[in-house]
Amino acid sequence: MSVTQTQKVSMKTKLSYGFGGFGKDFSLNVINIFLFFYYTDVVGVSAVFVGSVFLIARIWDTVNDPMLGYIVSKTRTRWGRYKPWIFVGNLLNAVFIVALFSAHLFSGTEQMVFIAITYIGWGMTYTMLDAPFWSMIPTITLDKQEREKLMPYPRVCASLGGYLASGIGIVAVNFLGGEDKGLGYMLFAAVAAVLAIISAVVACMWTEQTVEVDNDEVSSFNLKSALSAIFKNDQFVILLLIP
């Protein structure tokens, strides 16, 4: 591992990196808080189906997350290892955020397939942006004291984004859609998607990376090991067997 000389983290970097957490977690909480309700009460699909889709997505995450982590670790660009993934991940994730709240435009089997594909796609693209975002910290500074000064900014901004999304959600849906709840949720999701993209652009443009880390000893992704980790978890296997 080769490292360039560290220096103090500027206020510009602290604020821009923090704002990246704000938009990221605003959109995340729109999904976490409102999506299930949207599916069951607006779209009209059963809670059992929605729960099954969520469970399948979590199972896939156990394979997808380390796979994406390995790909990111091997990335080499003029913008560094992480910023391209943060930017592209947010663009793709924004598409899936809006798509998730567009399920009311479909019906029948087409609707169920659409829900499954968009939710799994959203999870994959969120991993694509979230893991590189937090992994970028060692490229900003390796100094322990400077990290301690940096970390409150993304943490606090992420919390503020989450609280704001949950606090204004229902009001925003009613304001944007009126009597048409499906339209209200879709437009609110679009607002969250745009905010996430703006925050990613700010974080990528103005977060200064002063440390260059070359890690050529990244362990390779192993599908067999990932699957083994899943089925060695007794509680998880029992959960899968519950009808």
Sequence and secondary structure as in RCSB ss.txt:
>XXXX:A:sequence
MSVTQTQKVSMKTKLSYGFGGFGKDFSLNVINIFLFFYYTDVVGVSAVFVGSVFLIARIWDTVNDPMLGYIVSKT
RTRWGRYKPWIFVGNLLNAVFIVALFSAHLFSGTEQMVFIAITYIGWGMTYTMLDAPFWSMIPTITLDKQEREKL
MPYPRVCASLGGYLASGIGIVAVNFLGGEDKGLGYMLFAAVAAVLAIISAVVACMWTEQTVEVDNDEVSSFNLKS
ALSAIFKNDQFVILLLIP
>XXXX:A:secstr
          HHHHHHHHHHHHHHHHHHHHHHHHHHHIIIIII   HHHHHHHHHHHHHHHHHHHHHHHHHHHT 
  TT SSHHHHHHHHHHHHHHHHHHTTGGG  HHHHHHHHHHHHHHHHHHHHHHHHHHHHTHHHH   HHHHHHH
THHHHHHHHHHHHHHHHHHHHHHHHHHTT HHHHHHHHHHHHHHHHHHHHHHHHHH                HHH
HHHHHHT HHHHHHHH  
